[in-house]
């Protein structure tokens, strides 16, 4: 993010549209960087902010945090780990950052009869 000239104003584990969105707009936030959000939330964010996502590649899992930290230490600028569902730690490498441009197209598939 530093290479992109981005300044981190705030980090949060979960996006709460009714709380974060109006406050960020009032603060003059210009962009949001995210790992994963549902398309509906990405679209809402995209109405007010530039939205960027981190493109990551899974490098496997490890059973201990010590192993994960040792692996990350080999390339700390691009490596991280996350809890995995099966109780292990998922190793991930950040490959790039992409800006999202979201357009929503709707097609009516059902309509109430008068």
Helices and strands as residue ranges (DSSP letters): G 2-4, I 17-21, H 22-27, E 31-34, H 39-46, E 50-62, H 65-73, E 79-83, E 89-100
